[in-house]
Amino acid sequence: MFKINVQSEPFDAGKEIAQLTEGRTDIGAITSFIGLVRDFNERPEVKALTLEHYPGMTEHQLKKISQEAQSRWPLLGIRIIHRVGRLEPSDLIVLVIVASAHRQAAFDACNFIMDYLKTQAPFWKKEHTSSGDYWVSSRVSDTEAANRWRV
C-alpha cells in the first residue's frame, strides 16, 4: 500500500500503521518518522507556522520521491502525510511510514524519503513570532543530507 496525502487535518500515526499492516504477514519491519512544529527555528518564540503548497504539484513530487525509494529498496508499503495550513508548536506536521520485509531497507528508505521531502517537495513555510512573520529559508544541512543519496 503506497499512499500520499497533503491535508490540513491532524493524523493518527498508530491508525496509519494499523491500516498499512492490516492482514499483512509479509511485513517484517516498519519504520516511521513523525515531525512536529517546534517553538523555535530561525528565530526564537515561534508562535505558529503556516505551510503553503501548490496542489497537484506537491502530491506529484511526493509520489516521485516515493517511487524513487521503491526503485532503490524492496518496500512493501509507504505512507506519507504532510499537513498544510496554520499549525502551532507541538502539532504533528509530517508522517512517513515505510514497510519492508527487512529493517535496513525500511530504515534507509525512511531516511531517504525525509531527506528528499525536505529538499524536493514544494512546501513554503512562514513562521509567526512575536517580532513578526518571515518565510523560512532552505537549510544547507538539509541539502547535504539529501546529497548523500545521489548516485
C-alpha positions, 0 to 999 in steps of 0.5 A: 500500500503506497499512499500520499496525502497533503491535508490540513487535518491532524493524523493518527500515526498508530491508525496509519500503521494499523491500516498499512499492516492490516492482514499483512504477514509479509511485513517484517519491519516498519519504520516511521518518522513523525515531525512536529512544529517546534517553538523555535527555528530561525528565530526564537518564540515561534508562535505558529507556522503556516505551510503553503503548497501548490496542489497537484504539484506537491502530491506529484513530487511526493509520489516521485520521491516515493517511487524513487525509494521503491526503485532503490529498496524492496518496500512493501508499503509507504505512507506519507502525510504532510499537513498544510495550513496554520499549525502551532508548536507541538502539532504533528506536521509530517508522517512517513511510514515505510514497510519492508520485509527487512529493517535496513531497507525500511530504515534507509528508505525512511531516511531517504524519503525525509531527506528528499521531502525536505529538499524536493517537495514544494512546501513554503513555510512562514513562521509567526513570532512575536517580532513578526512573520518571515518565510523560512529559508532552505537549510544547507544541512538539509541539502547535504543530507539529501546529497548523500543519496545521489548516485 
